[in-house]
Amino acid sequence: MHGLANDYIYIDTFQERVSNPAQLARAVSDRHTGIGSDGLILVGAADVGAQADVRMRIFNADGSEAQMCGNGIRCVAKFVVERGRSQNNPLRIQTQRGTLALSWRLDANAKVQEVSVDMGEPILQMQKIPAIISGISADAHVVGVQLPESWWDSVAQSDWKKLCGYNFKISLVSMGNPHAIFWCDDVSKVPLEIVGPLIEHHGAFPQRINAHFAQRESDSCVRVRTWERGSGITQACGTGACAVVVAGVLEEKLSHECQVLLPGGALQVQWAGAGRAVIMTGPAVEVCRGTLSNALAQKAN
């Protein structure tokens, strides 16, 4: 399944046993020797006391477990509703971000076409991202903070910053998983395949980070390219789209309701400001169903 070409392989753990999801994620995500995906998502029973209909766990293509996935959770809603696990609307899904509420809409063929997710409030304190930047308090909000040239010494020595019109500022937002936002004039000129992994593994981010380069199109529209922690360049990142809009509102670049243009398509994101949840709306698409070969299935156990 995919949300705006951010694709994952989904396994129903109500029926299947996966004791080594990290190893299985690496195996199935390989686009040459596996199925090919940005990662693996397990859908199963919620923990006792979670007050949720189901639980999801997300594993990146490198096997690392992520806290949340905005595009993935929309597909989980489709998965759950269309397989008869729950018809609740809103649907409540347990994640490492907490239990989130999702409203879904059917198309003319009684298939889930669009899902809106209450993503919860953004997290802005630097220590909770988590990040460490010299000279900035752990409790501070890092929004439009000017970075010294030296911060980039370990990232890249080239003319890319000038070519894309990067302003040397950073904003940090967590949507349950960490995001760094960099504003520039032309995201197409960012050498993401070079810069992305270096930002992901920068010493400022003890748990690594998702890197987003954002280009303001208008008050209500922003274009974004993403390097996703543990997966690389992705066609869309739902939590990242939310983080970009939060940063844009706080930096007075964007309005409270925005269209986020990603390589895989567009998301609608709303954030009314401090103390309010971010609402993300977008599609969920099933590509195919299948059975793992014995060789791949053995890597689950």
Backbone as CSV, one residue per row, in Angstrom:
resi,resn,N_x,N_y,N_z,CA_x,CA_y,CA_z,C_x,C_y,C_z
1,MET,0.849,-1.173,0.000,0.000,0.000,0.000,0.891,1.231,0.000
2,HIS,0.312,2.363,-0.440,1.114,3.578,-0.398,0.229,4.790,-0.145
3,GLY,0.844,5.803,0.459,0.231,7.104,0.597,1.120,8.087,-0.142
4,LEU,0.665,8.554,-1.298,1.444,9.471,-2.135,2.814,8.891,-2.503
5,ALA,2.836,7.599,-2.825,4.036,6.874,-3.251,5.023,6.602,-2.122
6,ASN,4.657,6.911,-0.889,5.437,6.497,0.288,4.916,5.099,0.629
7,ASP,5.633,4.067,0.163,5.077,2.709,0.148,5.631,1.817,1.253
8,TYR,4.718,1.027,1.822,5.075,0.074,2.874,4.402,-1.267,2.590
9,ILE,4.994,-2.304,3.134,4.416,-3.636,3.093,3.720,-3.851,4.433
10,TYR,2.460,-4.312,4.393,1.636,-4.440,5.594,1.380,-5.909,5.890
11,ILE,1.551,-6.283,7.145,1.300,-7.659,7.567,0.278,-7.648,8.698
12,ASP,-0.722,-8.501,8.569,-1.781,-8.623,9.566,-1.305,-9.571,10.669
13,THR,-0.870,-9.001,11.788,-0.345,-9.848,12.867,-1.455,-10.394,13.764
14,PHE,-2.724,-10.117,13.408,-3.811,-10.882,14.022,-3.710,-12.345,13.570
15,GLN,-3.149,-12.538,12.359,-3.084,-13.874,11.770,-1.665,-14.412,11.624
16,GLU,-0.687,-13.526,11.461,0.681,-13.955,11.174,1.614,-13.619,12.337
17,ARG,2.620,-14.467,12.545,3.602,-14.235,13.606,4.881,-13.673,12.991
18,VAL,5.343,-12.541,13.511,6.595,-11.930,13.048,7.442,-11.653,14.289
19,SER,8.398,-12.511,14.544,9.208,-12.358,15.759,10.453,-11.520,15.524
20,ASN,10.835,-11.341,14.247,12.022,-10.538,13.943,11.672,-9.505,12.864
21,PRO,10.840,-8.507,13.219,10.392,-7.555,12.201,11.505,-6.702,11.606
22,ALA,12.553,-6.430,12.387,13.654,-5.617,11.853,14.337,-6.335,10.701
23,GLN,14.615,-7.624,10.874,15.269,-8.398,9.818,14.343,-8.552,8.619
24,LEU,13.056,-8.781,8.887,12.108,-8.928,7.784,11.977,-7.632,7.001
25,ALA,11.970,-6.497,7.711,11.861,-5.195,7.039,12.997,-5.000,6.045
26,ARG,14.209,-5.331,6.464,15.361,-5.187,5.564,15.219,-6.099,4.351
27,ALA,14.713,-7.304,4.580,14.611,-8.273,3.493,13.540,-7.881,2.478
28,VAL,12.351,-7.542,2.953,11.260,-7.270,2.015,11.381,-5.900,1.362
29,SER,12.079,-4.970,2.014,12.164,-3.610,1.485,13.144,-3.476,0.335
30,ASP,14.070,-4.412,0.215,15.049,-4.347,-0.860,14.336,-4.410,-2.204
31,ARG,14.570,-3.422,-3.062,13.841,-3.325,-4.325,14.429,-4.220,-5.417
32,HIS,15.485,-4.955,-5.091,16.081,-5.874,-6.061,15.879,-7.330,-5.659
33,THR,16.071,-7.626,-4.365,15.975,-9.021,-3.922,14.758,-9.279,-3.038
34,GLY,14.012,-8.237,-2.711,12.802,-8.391,-1.916,11.584,-7.979,-2.721
35,ILE,10.627,-7.348,-2.055,9.439,-6.834,-2.739,9.692,-5.404,-3.182
36,GLY,10.277,-4.625,-2.288,10.561,-3.223,-2.561,9.591,-2.320,-1.831
37,SER,10.123,-1.495,-0.905,9.265,-0.590,-0.144,10.135,0.358,0.666
38,ASP,9.460,1.341,1.288,10.154,2.219,2.242,10.217,1.601,3.623
39,GLY,9.559,0.449,3.801,9.600,-0.212,5.093,8.461,-1.194,5.275
40,LEU,8.300,-1.621,6.508,7.346,-2.660,6.888,6.451,-2.134,8.004
41,ILE,5.138,-2.390,7.907,4.204,-1.994,8.962,3.419,-3.219,9.403
42,LEU,3.410,-3.442,10.716,2.660,-4.540,11.306,1.370,-3.989,11.894
43,VAL,0.242,-4.658,11.600,-1.066,-4.242,12.095,-1.622,-5.373,12.945
44,GLY,-1.884,-5.075,14.233,-2.349,-6.130,15.119,-3.158,-5.595,16.273
45,ALA,-3.300,-6.422,17.285,-4.125,-6.078,18.440,-3.476,-4.966,19.261
46,ALA,-4.311,-4.052,19.732,-3.823,-2.975,20.595,-3.482,-3.522,21.974
47,ASP,-2.575,-2.857,22.661,-2.233,-3.239,24.023,-3.425,-3.031,24.945
48,VAL,-3.502,-3.832,25.972,-4.561,-3.670,26.977,-4.439,-2.282,27.607
49,GLY,-5.538,-1.569,27.668,-5.528,-0.231,28.266,-5.218,0.886,27.305
50,ALA,-4.893,0.550,26.039,-4.533,1.588,25.068,-5.749,2.331,24.525
51,GLN,-6.944,1.788,24.744,-8.181,2.379,24.233,-8.072,2.644,22.721
52,ALA,-7.639,1.607,22.024,-7.454,1.703,20.579,-8.072,0.488,19.903
53,ASP,-8.413,0.648,18.623,-8.975,-0.453,17.858,-7.898,-1.427,17.397
54,VAL,-6.741,-0.891,17.005,-5.608,-1.712,16.559,-4.313,-0.999,16.940
55,ARG,-3.213,-1.707,16.759,-1.888,-1.140,16.968,-1.085,-1.270,15.686
56,MET,-0.266,-0.262,15.393,0.652,-0.350,14.265,2.088,-0.195,14.761
57,ARG,2.986,-0.944,14.122,4.428,-0.766,14.359,5.079,-0.538,13.000
58,ILE,6.015,0.412,12.932,6.640,0.803,11.676,8.128,0.518,11.729
59,PHE,8.632,-0.168,10.706,10.056,-0.441,10.590,10.552,0.124,9.261
60,ASN,11.583,0.943,9.335,12.166,1.532,8.136,12.867,0.461,7.297
61,ALA,13.267,0.854,6.108,13.930,-0.091,5.209,15.235,-0.631,5.783
62,ASP,15.858,0.132,6.686,17.114,-0.352,7.290,16.874,-1.183,8.539
63,GLY,15.612,-1.435,8.887,15.275,-2.256,10.043,15.033,-1.487,11.321
64,SER,15.349,-0.208,11.340,15.121,0.588,12.550,13.633,0.845,12.727
65,GLU,13.183,0.889,13.984,11.765,1.118,14.252,11.499,2.606,14.402
66,ALA,10.462,3.083,13.737,10.082,4.495,13.794,8.910,4.672,14.753
67,GLN,8.767,5.906,15.263,7.670,6.170,16.192,6.341,6.350,15.466
68,MET,6.377,6.959,14.289,5.144,7.289,13.576,5.408,7.389,12.081
69,CYS,4.338,7.254,11.317,4.409,7.454,9.866,3.050,7.965,9.421
70,GLY,2.990,9.207,8.981,1.728,9.821,8.613,1.079,9.184,7.403
71,ASN,1.865,8.856,6.384,1.305,8.189,5.207,0.945,6.744,5.536
72,GLY,1.765,6.106,6.343,1.520,4.720,6.719,0.257,4.544,7.541
73,ILE,-0.006,5.463,8.458,-1.171,5.297,9.335,-2.472,5.459,8.557
74,ARG,-2.464,6.282,7.491,-3.665,6.377,6.659,-3.945,5.030,5.985
75,CYS,-2.881,4.372,5.534,-3.049,3.070,4.902,-3.474,2.016,5.919
76,VAL,-3.036,2.151,7.155,-3.486,1.223,8.207,-4.998,1.332,8.376
77,ALA,-5.514,2.560,8.343,-6.967,2.741,8.450,-7.681,2.002,7.324
78,LYS,-7.181,2.131,6.105,-7.769,1.432,4.954,-7.685,-0.076,5.157
79,PHE,-6.536,-0.541,5.581,-6.281,-1.959,5.832,-7.293,-2.511,6.835
80,VAL,-7.480,-1.808,7.942,-8.333,-2.265,9.036,-9.804,-2.269,8.618
81,VAL,-10.253,-1.186,7.995,-11.668,-1.067,7.614,-12.023,-2.076,6.523
82,GLU,-11.209,-2.169,5.487,-11.549,-3.023,4.349,-11.396,-4.510,4.647
83,ARG,-10.671,-4.857,5.701,-10.551,-6.262,6.107,-11.491,-6.601,7.255
84,GLY,-12.342,-5.648,7.622,-13.378,-5.910,8.613,-12.899,-5.990,10.046
85,ARG,-11.698,-5.490,10.317,-11.195,-5.498,11.694,-11.938,-4.490,12.565
86,SER,-12.342,-3.382,11.970,-13.126,-2.377,12.693,-13.795,-1.459,11.678
87,GLN,-15.009,-1.037,12.007,-15.716,-0.062,11.188,-15.885,1.249,11.942
88,ASN,-15.198,1.391,13.055,-15.317,2.617,13.853,-14.846,3.825,13.047
89,ASN,-15.584,4.893,13.149,-15.229,6.132,12.453,-15.614,7.309,13.358
90,PRO,-14.647,7.912,14.067,-13.207,7.740,13.865,-12.667,6.410,14.395
91,LEU,-11.602,5.983,13.746,-10.846,4.794,14.113,-9.706,5.238,15.027
92,ARG,-9.413,4.420,16.040,-8.333,4.771,16.973,-7.189,3.767,16.813
93,ILE,-5.997,4.292,16.479,-4.838,3.447,16.202,-3.719,3.764,17.194
94,GLN,-3.238,2.728,17.849,-2.139,2.877,18.801,-0.811,2.936,18.047
95,THR,0.010,3.932,18.366,1.349,4.069,17.789,2.319,4.393,18.914
96,GLN,3.584,4.465,18.598,4.547,4.910,19.604,4.413,6.397,19.904
97,ARG,3.639,7.107,19.118,3.323,8.510,19.347,2.151,8.638,20.317
98,GLY,1.479,7.510,20.607,0.248,7.503,21.378,-0.885,6.976,20.503
99,THR,-2.098,7.037,21.004,-3.255,6.593,20.245,-3.846,7.775,19.485
100,LEU,-3.960,7.634,18.156,-4.424,8.710,17.296,-5.788,8.362,16.692
101,ALA,-6.599,9.404,16.476,-7.934,9.233,15.903,-7.904,9.550,14.414
102,LEU,-8.534,8.691,13.610,-8.555,8.867,12.155,-9.994,8.794,11.653
103,SER,-10.380,9.769,10.835,-11.681,9.749,10.178,-11.479,9.339,8.730
104,TRP,-12.330,8.452,8.227,-12.145,7.937,6.883,-13.408,8.113,6.050
105,ARG,-13.195,8.172,4.721,-14.294,8.391,3.774,-14.225,7.339,2.673
106,LEU,-15.390,6.751,2.356,-15.463,5.723,1.319,-15.715,6.339,-0.050
107,ASP,-15.248,5.648,-1.104,-15.564,6.069,-2.465,-16.816,5.339,-2.944
108,ALA,-17.136,5.478,-4.211,-18.360,4.883,-4.757,-18.333,3.359,-4.738
109,ASN,-17.143,2.780,-4.618,-16.996,1.325,-4.580,-16.848,0.787,-3.166
110,ALA,-17.182,1.623,-2.181,-17.113,1.243,-0.769,-15.682,0.918,-0.326
111,LYS,-14.719,1.577,-0.944,-13.322,1.459,-0.549,-12.886,2.752,0.143
112,VAL,-11.994,2.628,1.125,-11.498,3.814,1.816,-10.640,4.616,0.845
113,GLN,-11.051,5.842,0.596,-10.375,6.677,-0.392,-9.502,7.731,0.250
114,GLU,-9.990,8.339,1.331,-9.290,9.460,1.962,-9.397,9.332,3.475
115,VAL,-8.322,9.724,4.145,-8.271,9.609,5.601,-7.729,10.907,6.195
116,SER,-8.384,11.376,7.247,-7.890,12.525,8.014,-7.384,12.025,9.360
117,VAL,-6.194,12.488,9.735,-5.548,12.009,10.957,-5.354,13.160,11.926
118,ASP,-5.818,12.968,13.157,-5.484,13.893,14.241,-4.095,13.499,14.720
119,MET,-3.096,14.277,14.319,-1.700,13.927,14.578,-1.214,14.336,15.968
120,GLY,-2.090,14.974,16.743,-1.678,15.451,18.054,-0.930,16.772,17.951
121,GLU,-0.560,17.299,19.106,0.164,18.569,19.135,1.626,18.367,18.745
122,PRO,2.196,19.320,18.029,3.632,19.228,17.727,4.459,19.420,18.984
123,ILE,5.629,18.820,18.989,6.579,18.945,20.107,7.713,19.848,19.642
124,LEU,8.013,20.881,20.437,8.966,21.897,19.983,10.210,22.036,20.861
125,GLN,10.157,21.571,22.107,11.339,21.703,22.971,12.509,20.912,22.397
126,MET,13.668,21.543,22.324,14.808,20.924,21.664,15.184,19.578,22.290
127,GLN,15.134,19.486,23.618,15.551,18.239,24.259,14.585,17.089,23.974
128,LYS,13.355,17.432,23.569,12.369,16.400,23.278,12.358,16.011,21.808
129,ILE,13.137,16.723,20.968,13.158,16.370,19.539,13.728,14.966,19.328
130,PRO,14.915,14.577,19.849,15.886,15.358,20.617,16.994,15.924,19.712
131,ALA,17.573,17.059,20.195,18.686,17.682,19.478,19.564,18.415,20.465
132,ILE,20.798,18.624,20.060,21.760,19.364,20.878,22.460,20.358,19.957
133,ILE,22.237,21.646,20.195,22.895,22.686,19.407,23.584,23.640,20.365
134,SER,24.882,23.803,20.198,25.679,24.634,21.097,25.101,26.039,21.214
135,GLY,24.990,26.513,22.464,24.522,27.868,22.718,23.020,28.006,22.815
136,ILE,22.271,26.899,22.627,20.814,26.945,22.707,20.346,26.080,23.868
137,SER,19.491,26.620,24.722,18.980,25.912,25.885,18.211,24.664,25.470
138,ALA,18.317,23.624,26.288,17.625,22.366,26.002,16.115,22.541,25.961
139,ASP,15.597,23.538,26.682,14.149,23.783,26.724,13.673,24.705,25.613
140,ALA,14.590,25.255,24.853,14.230,26.255,23.849,13.500,25.628,22.660
141,HIS,12.713,26.463,21.979,12.098,26.086,20.710,13.024,26.554,19.590
142,VAL,13.428,25.639,18.739,14.331,25.968,17.640,13.478,26.242,16.402
143,VAL,13.170,27.505,16.189,12.308,27.927,15.084,12.995,29.068,14.348
144,GLY,13.416,28.810,13.120,14.098,29.835,12.337,15.397,30.298,12.962
145,VAL,16.139,29.381,13.561,17.395,29.707,14.229,18.536,29.728,13.219
146,GLN,19.307,30.788,13.245,20.444,30.926,12.337,21.569,29.979,12.748
147,LEU,22.048,29.192,11.802,23.147,28.277,12.066,24.459,28.879,11.566
148,PRO,25.532,28.704,12.324,26.826,29.185,11.827,27.309,28.316,10.667
149,GLU,28.123,28.873,9.821,28.672,28.125,8.692,29.379,26.864,9.173
150,SER,29.996,26.938,10.345,30.742,25.789,10.871,29.841,24.579,11.136
151,TRP,28.531,24.829,11.391,27.610,23.722,11.651,27.561,22.782,10.461
152,TRP,27.783,23.336,9.269,27.678,22.563,8.041,28.988,21.910,7.628
153,ASP,30.040,22.090,8.417,31.345,21.566,8.015,31.315,20.071,7.732
154,SER,30.532,19.340,8.536,30.493,17.885,8.362,29.410,17.440,7.380
155,VAL,28.688,18.396,6.805,27.583,18.047,5.911,28.004,18.066,4.451
156,ALA,28.448,19.200,3.968,28.826,19.256,2.555,29.591,20.535,2.270
157,GLN,30.648,20.404,1.520,31.418,21.568,1.084,31.198,21.746,-0.419
158,SER,30.215,22.513,-0.768,29.918,22.742,-2.187,29.108,24.015,-2.309
159,ASP,28.695,24.318,-3.524,27.920,25.533,-3.768,26.419,25.310,-3.675
160,TRP,25.994,24.156,-3.179,24.568,23.831,-3.213,23.722,24.826,-2.416
161,LYS,24.257,25.323,-1.309,23.473,26.235,-0.462,23.149,27.531,-1.218
162,LYS,24.126,28.018,-1.965,23.904,29.234,-2.757,22.972,28.957,-3.927
163,LEU,23.149,27.806,-4.581,22.354,27.478,-5.760,20.864,27.340,-5.432
164,CYS,20.568,26.759,-4.262,19.161,26.543,-3.919,18.578,27.700,-3.113
165,GLY,19.419,28.655,-2.723,18.918,29.804,-1.973,18.605,29.496,-0.526
166,TYR,19.379,28.598,0.081,19.170,28.253,1.491,19.586,29.417,2.382
167,ASN,18.805,29.684,3.431,19.037,30.870,4.272,19.835,30.595,5.551
168,PHE,20.396,29.385,5.675,21.239,29.012,6.813,20.474,28.954,8.137
169,LYS,19.144,28.813,8.077,18.348,28.684,9.294,17.790,27.269,9.406
170,ILE,17.434,26.900,10.636,16.875,25.581,10.900,15.679,25.713,11.830
171,SER,14.692,24.849,11.630,13.582,24.702,12.573,13.475,23.222,12.915
172,LEU,13.179,22.938,14.182,13.062,21.561,14.644,11.660,21.324,15.189
173,VAL,11.030,20.262,14.734,9.682,19.906,15.164,9.610,18.389,15.308
174,SER,8.988,17.917,16.371,8.702,16.489,16.488,7.199,16.271,16.373
175,MET,6.837,15.283,15.572,5.454,14.830,15.519,5.385,13.415,16.109
176,GLY,6.209,13.201,17.145,6.415,11.868,17.689,7.673,11.268,17.119
177,ASN,8.118,11.765,15.969,9.409,11.458,15.373,10.055,12.799,14.974
178,PRO,11.380,12.854,14.884,12.080,14.146,14.774,12.238,14.653,13.342
179,HIS,12.074,15.973,13.176,12.176,16.597,11.860,12.987,17.886,11.922
180,ALA,13.862,18.060,10.927,14.603,19.308,10.744,14.144,19.929,9.441
181,ILE,13.777,21.213,9.500,13.242,21.903,8.325,14.202,23.003,7.903
182,PHE,14.509,23.025,6.607,15.414,24.010,6.031,14.687,24.699,4.867
183,TRP,14.537,26.014,4.931,13.832,26.753,3.891,14.812,27.218,2.809
184,CYS,14.384,27.083,1.574,15.219,27.548,0.468,14.327,28.018,-0.678
185,ASP,14.945,28.604,-1.682,14.193,29.169,-2.809,13.830,28.128,-3.864
186,ASP,14.656,27.088,-3.995,14.434,26.092,-5.044,14.880,24.723,-4.544
187,VAL,13.927,23.915,-4.093,14.270,22.616,-3.511,14.845,21.658,-4.552
188,SER,14.577,21.896,-5.822,15.082,21.000,-6.864,16.602,21.057,-6.979
189,LYS,17.201,22.108,-6.471,18.654,22.269,-6.576,19.410,21.754,-5.347
190,VAL,18.696,21.143,-4.405,19.348,20.552,-3.227,19.825,19.152,-3.584
191,PRO,21.116,18.841,-3.443,21.607,17.484,-3.715,21.252,16.558,-2.554
192,LEU,19.979,16.187,-2.491,19.434,15.493,-1.327,20.132,14.167,-1.056
193,GLU,20.555,13.487,-2.122,21.214,12.196,-1.950,22.568,12.336,-1.248
194,ILE,23.157,13.525,-1.281,24.428,13.795,-0.601,24.190,14.423,0.766
195,VAL,23.349,15.450,0.789,23.118,16.226,2.010,22.269,15.457,3.020
196,GLY,21.255,14.713,2.516,20.315,14.031,3.402,20.955,13.114,4.427
197,PRO,21.766,12.142,4.000,22.338,11.219,4.985,23.285,11.903,5.967
198,LEU,23.939,12.973,5.540,24.853,13.674,6.433,24.088,14.443,7.506
199,ILE,22.938,15.017,7.146,22.099,15.662,8.156,21.503,14.609,9.085
200,GLU,21.006,13.515,8.511,20.403,12.450,9.329,21.345,12.012,10.446
201,HIS,22.628,11.886,10.124,23.611,11.369,11.085,24.447,12.475,11.745
202,HIS,24.037,13.719,11.617,24.767,14.843,12.218,24.823,14.670,13.734
203,GLY,25.933,15.050,14.333,26.120,14.907,15.773,25.107,15.655,16.615
204,ALA,24.395,16.614,16.028,23.386,17.371,16.780,22.156,16.531,17.093
205,PHE,22.011,15.364,16.411,20.782,14.588,16.536,21.085,13.178,17.045
206,PRO,20.998,12.969,18.356,21.403,11.688,18.945,20.569,10.496,18.486
207,GLN,19.346,10.727,18.006,18.514,9.634,17.510,18.310,9.740,15.995
208,ARG,19.221,10.456,15.339,19.115,10.759,13.909,17.883,11.636,13.655
209,ILE,17.651,12.034,12.406,16.556,12.962,12.135,16.113,12.871,10.686
210,ASN,14.867,13.249,10.438,14.341,13.394,9.083,14.644,14.807,8.604
211,ALA,15.162,14.935,7.397,15.550,16.252,6.873,14.602,16.662,5.747
212,HIS,14.062,17.887,5.856,13.110,18.388,4.862,13.569,19.744,4.330
213,PHE,13.611,19.862,3.030,13.883,21.150,2.389,12.563,21.669,1.834
214,ALA,12.200,22.888,2.275,10.881,23.439,1.984,10.992,24.715,1.165
215,GLN,10.095,24.845,0.212,10.051,26.003,-0.688,8.642,26.598,-0.639
216,ARG,8.537,27.822,-0.134,7.233,28.476,-0.028,6.737,28.875,-1.415
217,GLU,5.534,28.392,-1.784,4.926,28.763,-3.054,3.957,29.937,-2.869
218,SER,3.244,29.916,-1.735,2.316,30.984,-1.376,1.991,30.824,0.096
219,ASP,1.113,31.675,0.630,0.722,31.547,2.029,0.149,30.168,2.326
220,SER,-0.518,29.584,1.351,-1.250,28.342,1.586,-0.700,27.155,0.798
221,CYS,0.535,27.257,0.340,1.115,26.168,-0.449,2.631,26.129,-0.257
222,VAL,3.148,24.931,-0.011,4.586,24.755,0.184,5.034,23.480,-0.520
223,ARG,6.216,23.523,-1.123,6.794,22.370,-1.818,7.910,21.793,-0.948
224,VAL,7.959,20.464,-0.809,8.897,19.830,0.123,9.576,18.626,-0.523
225,ARG,10.877,18.502,-0.264,11.620,17.278,-0.572,12.200,16.732,0.723
226,THR,12.213,15.394,0.830,12.512,14.756,2.117,13.588,13.682,2.004
227,TRP,14.480,13.716,2.997,15.347,12.562,3.271,14.833,11.953,4.569
228,GLU,14.327,10.714,4.495,13.702,10.097,5.654,14.697,9.227,6.409
229,ARG,14.735,9.442,7.702,15.614,8.679,8.589,15.373,7.178,8.412
230,GLY,16.423,6.465,8.047,16.322,5.013,7.926,15.811,4.508,6.595
231,SER,15.342,5.412,5.718,14.796,4.973,4.429,15.391,5.699,3.243
232,GLY,15.907,6.928,3.450,16.490,7.686,2.350,15.486,8.619,1.707
233,ILE,15.696,8.929,0.430,14.787,9.827,-0.283,13.442,9.125,-0.444
234,THR,12.381,9.786,0.005,11.042,9.228,-0.134,10.159,10.182,-0.936
235,GLN,9.119,9.615,-1.538,8.211,10.403,-2.369,7.259,11.264,-1.545
236,ALA,7.109,10.907,-0.283,6.244,11.695,0.602,6.542,11.315,2.041
237,CYS,6.308,12.259,2.952,6.451,12.008,4.387,5.335,12.782,5.081
238,GLY,4.368,12.053,5.637,3.207,12.697,6.240,3.540,13.478,7.494
239,THR,4.307,12.866,8.405,4.694,13.593,9.612,5.577,14.782,9.261
240,GLY,6.418,14.600,8.230,7.272,15.698,7.786,6.477,16.852,7.213
241,ALA,5.422,16.542,6.442,4.553,17.592,5.911,3.935,18.388,7.044
242,CYS,3.507,17.684,8.094,2.937,18.359,9.264,3.980,19.248,9.934
243,ALA,5.196,18.728,10.088,6.263,19.498,10.733,6.601,20.752,9.942
244,VAL,6.615,20.650,8.622,6.920,21.809,7.776,5.855,22.892,7.955
245,VAL,4.585,22.496,7.984,3.520,23.490,8.159,3.611,24.139,9.537
246,VAL,3.882,23.349,10.569,4.062,23.920,11.914,5.183,24.956,11.900
247,ALA,6.325,24.588,11.316,7.448,25.531,11.232,7.068,26.755,10.416
248,GLY,6.349,26.544,9.314,5.957,27.657,8.462,5.020,28.627,9.154
249,VAL,4.086,28.095,9.945,3.173,28.963,10.704,3.950,29.753,11.750
250,LEU,4.825,29.071,12.472,5.591,29.743,13.525,6.546,30.797,12.957
251,GLU,7.056,30.554,11.763,7.965,31.520,11.137,7.225,32.548,10.280
252,GLU,5.885,32.491,10.335,5.024,33.431,9.595,5.280,33.375,8.086
253,LYS,5.536,32.157,7.608,5.703,31.924,6.171,4.434,31.332,5.561
254,LEU,3.652,30.600,6.376,2.500,29.871,5.875,1.258,30.166,6.702
255,SER,0.104,29.956,6.086,-1.167,30.108,6.790,-1.479,28.829,7.567
256,HIS,-2.569,28.850,8.320,-2.909,27.719,9.184,-3.466,26.525,8.415
257,GLU,-3.866,26.731,7.179,-4.319,25.633,6.321,-3.476,25.651,5.063
258,CYS,-2.798,24.522,4.788,-1.830,24.509,3.683,-1.931,23.245,2.843
259,GLN,-1.627,23.420,1.579,-1.390,22.282,0.703,0.111,22.047,0.661
260,VAL,0.517,20.809,0.941,1.934,20.457,0.926,2.198,19.619,-0.321
261,LEU,3.014,20.153,-1.220,3.325,19.476,-2.483,4.572,18.616,-2.299
262,LEU,4.401,17.323,-2.446,5.480,16.355,-2.297,5.695,15.671,-3.642
263,PRO,6.847,15.068,-3.881,7.066,14.403,-5.166,5.974,13.395,-5.522
264,GLY,5.377,12.754,-4.505,4.351,11.752,-4.753,2.939,12.291,-4.843
265,GLY,2.743,13.579,-4.551,1.397,14.154,-4.580,1.228,15.194,-3.492
266,ALA,-0.025,15.538,-3.186,-0.307,16.630,-2.255,-1.057,16.151,-1.023
267,LEU,-0.698,16.739,0.126,-1.413,16.539,1.386,-2.021,17.856,1.823
268,GLN,-3.129,17.774,2.552,-3.722,18.949,3.172,-3.400,18.902,4.660
269,VAL,-2.846,19.996,5.172,-2.454,20.041,6.579,-3.031,21.303,7.217
270,GLN,-3.619,21.130,8.404,-4.178,22.248,9.155,-3.564,22.286,10.553
271,TRP,-3.195,23.463,10.993,-2.725,23.641,12.370,-3.131,25.027,12.852
272,ALA,-3.982,25.069,13.869,-4.531,26.336,14.354,-3.600,27.068,15.310
273,GLY,-2.461,26.443,15.663,-1.499,27.122,16.522,-1.294,26.421,17.844
274,ALA,-0.531,27.052,18.739,-0.125,26.471,20.015,-1.304,25.871,20.770
275,GLY,-1.090,24.668,21.308,-2.121,23.995,22.071,-3.122,23.221,21.238
276,ARG,-2.976,23.250,19.907,-3.918,22.576,19.012,-3.220,21.437,18.270
277,ALA,-4.017,20.448,17.904,-3.495,19.306,17.163,-3.328,19.657,15.686
278,VAL,-2.416,18.961,15.035,-2.242,19.070,13.585,-3.161,18.045,12.923
279,ILE,-3.888,18.468,11.886,-4.774,17.568,11.149,-4.219,17.387,9.740
280,MET,-4.000,16.139,9.349,-3.452,15.819,8.034,-4.469,14.987,7.257
281,THR,-4.708,15.342,5.999,-5.666,14.610,5.167,-5.018,14.218,3.846
282,GLY,-5.211,12.958,3.466,-4.642,12.497,2.213,-5.167,11.122,1.834
283,PRO,-4.729,10.593,0.691,-5.222,9.316,0.178,-4.497,8.115,0.775
284,ALA,-5.094,6.951,0.550,-4.471,5.666,0.886,-4.792,4.709,-0.258
285,VAL,-3.777,4.018,-0.773,-3.952,3.201,-1.981,-3.391,1.798,-1.762
286,GLU,-4.200,0.799,-2.093,-3.704,-0.582,-2.074,-3.162,-0.934,-3.449
287,VAL,-1.957,-1.499,-3.493,-1.329,-1.882,-4.759,-1.591,-3.350,-5.073
288,CYS,-1.333,-4.222,-4.103,-1.507,-5.656,-4.344,-1.487,-6.411,-3.030
289,ARG,-1.907,-7.664,-3.093,-1.814,-8.581,-1.963,-1.004,-9.791,-2.405
290,GLY,-0.337,-10.427,-1.464,0.468,-11.571,-1.860,0.899,-12.407,-0.674
291,THR,1.685,-13.413,-0.966,2.225,-14.323,0.043,3.738,-14.313,-0.056
292,LEU,4.414,-14.188,1.071,5.872,-14.187,1.063,6.402,-15.572,0.691
293,SER,7.496,-15.575,-0.046,8.172,-16.838,-0.333,8.721,-17.413,0.971
294,ASN,9.012,-18.695,0.968,9.566,-19.338,2.157,10.870,-18.644,2.595
295,ALA,11.687,-18.273,1.607,12.983,-17.636,1.924,12.791,-16.329,2.659
296,LEU,11.825,-15.502,2.209,11.576,-14.223,2.879,10.843,-14.456,4.202
297,ALA,9.874,-15.345,4.216,9.090,-15.591,5.428,9.975,-16.077,6.578
298,GLN,11.005,-16.861,6.262,11.891,-17.385,7.306,12.641,-16.274,8.016
299,LYS,12.806,-15.128,7.333,13.519,-14.009,7.949,12.657,-13.257,8.958
300,ALA,11.381,-13.623,9.031,10.495,-13.014,10.011,10.648,-13.681,11.370
301,ASN,11.303,-14.832,11.408,11.320,-15.617,12.641,12.732,-15.943,13.093
